[in-house]
Amino acid sequence: MAPKWRDLADKLAERIKAGEYAPGQQLPHIRDLVAAGEGSKSTVHAAYKALEVEGLVTSSRGHGTVVRPPAALKRLGIDRYDKAKWRDGDEVAFIADRVASGRPHNRGDQTQTVSRVGATTTVAAALGLQPGADVYARDRLVKESGHPTHTLTSYYRPEHVEGTRLIDPTPGPAGRGGGFRVLYDAGYEIDHMREELFARSATSEEAKLLQLPTGEAVVELHRTAFTADGTAVEFAIGVHAASRFRWTYDFAVPDSARTKGKQS
């Protein structure tokens, strides 16, 4: 027969996994569980310590015992853009990350709004436009099991996307293969990309939208996608909850000396 603390730990673990206690939520005080007849103070304390060892909760003085967020998603670097995923299949970037992490996914995990706006200085520079020029902004909020993980806003020249699914605000990716497949079908095949990443403090609006704990940082991503002739066909800004991702890049190491030798 399992000890009482083990039974209590198992019962609380099931409630955490079922979502009754959400990530970031504090578990009941030990004294409250004792008063509810769940066991003695030492029994409840041992159950909470077991949950901490199992990685389900964290405990600290002044904050009590709090449910940990799920393990960080593996956010692929180069491999998430493999053409075989979106051109030949239906594995858009955020789904590629879920597959690599062994996590469930649903196309409805991505919501979006689309609007025609004036380009900011940053957007205009990326797309080769004058500041204030019209662009389409495709705003997405991506969630996992109902909890927001990141936002992503893609900007496009109107002549590249007018009349395509990229300006359709229906939730989920823009059809089979997502946005890159839409551009491909319109004659704008993605050939190469530039990504910039930097960490910063979340704004109050971002903290509310992403449901971030106080003081958590975000990682901001700037992504520019180009065709083979160097035309920028998408500029995207993503804001990611820092603790919810683990960034992974796997690539061939360049050898510029050998490359120059072959060209001469």
PENORLIN-V554460 format. One record per pair of residues at least 4 apart in sequence whose ideal C-beta (glycine too) atoms are under 8 Angstrom apart, sorted by the first residue. I is the first residue (numbers start at 1). GAP is how many residues later the second one is. Records with the same first field share a line. If there is no record, write none. Layout:
I: GAP  GAP
This chain:
2: 4  5  8
3: 4  43
4: 4  35  39
5: 4  34  37  38  39  41  42  45
6: 4  41  44
7: 4
8: 4  25  30  31  35  36  39
9: 4  37  38  39  41  42  45
10: 4
11: 4
12: 4  9  15  35  39
13: 4  38  41  43
14: 4
15: 5  6
16: 4  5  35  40  41  51
19: 126  127
21: 4  6  46
22: 45  125
23: 44  45  46  47  124
24: 42  43  45  187  189
25: 41  42
26: 37  38  39  40  41
27: 21  30  37  38  39  40
28: 4  5  8
29: 4  35
30: 4  11  14  15  18
31: 4  10
32: 4
33: 5  6  11
34: 4  5  6  7  10
38: 5  6
39: 4  5  8
40: 4
41: 4
42: 4
43: 4
44: 4
45: 4
46: 4
47: 4
48: 4  9  11  17
49: 4  10
50: 4
51: 5  6  14
52: 4  5  6  7  13
55: 13  16
56: 11  12
57: 8  9  10  11
58: 7  8  10
59: 4  5  6  7
60: 4  6
69: 78  174  175
70: 33  74  75  174
71: 30
72: 171  172  173  174
73: 24  25  28  30  71  76  171  172  173
74: 23  26  27  172  174
75: 5  22  165  170  171  172  173
76: 4  20  21  24  172
77: 118  170  171  172  173  174
78: 4  171  172  173
79: 17  21  171
80: 5  13  16  17  20
81: 4  5  12  99  109  112
82: 4  14
83: 4  5  107
84: 4  5
85: 4  6  7  11
86: 4  5  6  7  91  92  94  95
87: 90  93  94  97
89: 88
90: 5  86  87  88
91: 4  5  8
92: 4  81  85  86  87  88
93: 4  85
94: 4  11  15  16  48
95: 4  10  12  78
96: 4
97: 4
98: 5  6  7  46
99: 4  6
100: 148
103: 41
104: 41
105: 4
107: 65  66
108: 63  64
109: 33  34  35
110: 30  31  32  33  61  62  63
111: 29  30  32  60
112: 26  27  28  29  57  58  59  60
113: 25  26  56
114: 22  23  24  25  52  53  54  55
115: 21  22  24
116: 18  19  20  21  42
117: 17  18  19  20
118: 13  14  15  16  17
119: 4  5  8  10  11  12  13  14  15  16  36
120: 4  11
121: 4  10
122: 4  100  115
123: 4  6  12  32  112
124: 4  5  6  7  8  9
126: 29  96  98  106  109
127: 8  28  29  30  105  108
128: 104
129: 4  6  28
134: 24
135: 20  21  22  23
136: 19  20  22  25  30  31
137: 16  17  18
138: 15  16  17  18  28  29  41
139: 12  13  14
140: 11  12  13  14
141: 7  10  68
142: 6  7  8  9  10
143: 4  5  6
144: 5  100
147: 64
148: 61  62  63  93
149: 61  91  92  95  96
150: 60  88  89  90  91  94  95
151: 55  58  59  87  88
152: 69  84  85  86  87
153: 83  84  85
154: 12  25  80  81  82
155: 79  80  81  82
156: 4  5  10  77  78
157: 4  76
158: 4
160: 23  26  28  73
161: 5  6  21  22  25
162: 5
163: 4
164: 10  18  21  22
165: 9  10  17
166: 8  13  16  17
168: 6
173: 4  5  6
174: 4  5  7  8
175: 6  7
176: 5
177: 4  5  7
178: 4
179: 4  55
180: 4  10  45
181: 4
182: 4
183: 5  6  7  42  50  51
184: 4  5  6
188: 39  43  45
189: 38  39
190: 35  36  37  43  44
191: 35  36  37
192: 34  36
193: 30  31  32  33
194: 29  30  32
195: 26  27  28  29
196: 25  26
197: 22  23  24  25  50
198: 21  22
199: 18  19  20  21  43
200: 17  18  20
201: 16  17
202: 4  5  8  10  14  15  16  37
203: 4
204: 4
205: 4
206: 4  6  12  33
207: 4  5  7  9
210: 8  29  31
212: 4  6  29
216: 25  26  27
217: 25
218: 21  22  23  24
219: 20  21  23  26  28
220: 17  18  19  20
221: 15  16  17  18  19
222: 13  14  15
223: 11  12  13  14  15
224: 8  10  11  12
225: 7  8  9  10  11
226: 4  5  6  7
227: 4  6
240: 4  5
241: 4
254: 5
255: 4
256: 4
257: 4
258: 4
259: 4
260: 4
